[in-house]
Amino acid sequence: MFETQTETRRIYEGRIISVRVDNVRLEDGREAVREVVEHPGAVAVVPVLDGRIVMVRQFRYPAGREMLEIPAGTLKAGEDPQECAKRELIEETGYRAAEMRKFFHAWLAPGYSEEQMHFFLATGLIPCQGEQDEDEHVEVEMLEVSDVLTAVQDGRISDAKTAAGLLLALEFLKDPAA
């Protein structure tokens, strides 16, 4: 299956995202319109310290509430995902990792967005000085690894990237050689 772009126009250009509308020709010759959110990509980190996950709590304006999440952030132009993960971990939690291992990659909403997220498991955490972004206020919280599944099931964790990252990381934490 494939679709061929026949026309495109940008309708919004922002600091983090841009939006374009594409006319496409489907494989059978019919035409359709696709709205596309352009995003540079992101990283998410599952930081593990002494049987606990280092989490961040922050207010998310679109959701209208505080959310408990794994540290995450947007890639800068040309930035290596692992370097971005290291930077975001320090900025948001005040820890750096002795080991950072990529364990998952996903398209977040491929029906309308180009955003891809790279997930990393961070271990051997060492406290360091981090500085949060000017437009962010995050509080660090610890979550016992043994409480991850319950926290997702009971809604304490309702952010999709956090749920996916944590649940997949549980498998690696059971068998670090995986």
N, C-alpha and C positions, 0 to 999 in steps of 0.2 A: 504494500500500500504506500501511496505517496500523494503529496499535494504540492503544486507548483505555484509559487508566488507570482502574480501578474501585476500587482500594483501595491504600493505601500505609502502610508502617510503617518507622520508622527503627530499625535494629538496632545501629548503632555511630556514635558521634560523636567524632572525634578532632581533633587540632590541624591536620592537613593534609587528611585525607579524612574523609568520613562514608559510611556504607553504608545503603541502604534496600532494602526488598523491595516490589515493586509487583505487584499482580494486574492483568492487562490482558485486554481483550477484543480478539481478532484481527478482522480485516476480515470473515472468514467466520462470526463468532459464537463460535468456540471461545475458551476461556480459557487463559491461560498465566501463569507467574510470571517476573518479571524482577528479577534482583539488580543494583543500580546503585551504582557507586562515584561519589560526588559529590566533585568537585575544582574549585577556583576557576579553573583554567587555569594555563598556564605560558608561559615564553618560552625560546628558545634563541638563542645568538648565535654566528655564525661571524666571529671577529675576524681580520683579515688585516693582517700587518705585514711589509713587505719580502719578499714571496713565501713567507711562512710563515703558518701558522694558529696562533694562540695558543690552547693547549689547557690543560685542567686534569686532573690526576690525583688521584683520591680513592678512598677505600675505600667500597664500596657494600655495606652490611650484607646486604640481601636476596640479592645475588649472591654474597656471601662472598669478594669479591676487590676489588683495585684496578681501576679502569677509567680509560681515557683518554677524555675527553669534551670537547665544546664547552661553554663556560659556559652555565648555565641556571638558572632559578629559578621559583618559584611567584608568581603574581600576588597582591597584597594586594587586599582588598575594594575594588572601584571603581577600581583602578589601571589606567592606560593601559598597554597592552602595551609600547609603545616606551619609556615611562619606566621600566618594570620592567626592560627589556633594558639600558638605560643603567646602572641601579643594579647589576644583577647583574654586568655586565662590569667595573665598577669594583671591586665587592666581591671577585670571584673572581680577577681578573687584575692589578689595579693599573693598568689602562689605561682611558682614556675615548676615545670615538670622535668625530672631527670630523663623520663622516657615518654614519648608522644607517638602513639601508634594509630594509623588510620585503619578503621574497621568497617566503614560503611560509607556509601555515597548514594544520594537520591535526588531525583527531580521533586520539588516540593508540590507543585500544582501544574503539571504539564499540559493541562487543558487550556491554560491561559497565561502561563508564566515560563520564562526561560531560566528561572532561578534553580540552581543546583546547590546542594549542601553536602559538605564533606564532614564526616564524623570522626572524632579522634578520642582514644582512651588515653588519659594522662595519669601516669603513676610516678612514684618517687617524688612527691610534692615537697617543695621547699619554700617556706615563707620568704617573701621579697616585697619590695616597695612597688605598689601598682598605683596608677592614676587613672581614675574613671574619666570617660568622655564628658565634656561640659554639659551635654544635654541628657545625661543619664544619672539616675540615683539608684544604686543597687545595694542590697544588704545581703551579706553572705550567710547562708544557713547550711547546716549539715543534715544529711538524710542517711540513716543506716541502710546499707545495702539490703539487709533483710526486710526493710520496709518499702522497697521500691514498688513491687507489684501491688501491694495494698494502696499505696499513695496514688497510683494510676487508677486503680479500680474505684477508689472512693472519691475521686475528683480533686484531691489536693494538687495533683499534677494534671492539668487539662490542656497543656501546650503540646501539639502533635510532635514537634521535633524532639522535645524533651522525653515524651513517652517512648517514641521510637528509639531514640539514642539509649535511654536507660534500659529498656527491655532487651535490646540487642546486646548491649554491653554486659548484661547479666550472664550471657552465654560465655563470653570471653573471660569473665571473672571466675566462672566455675572451672574453666580449663584454659589457663593462660597460654598454653602452647598452641591453641587453636588459631 
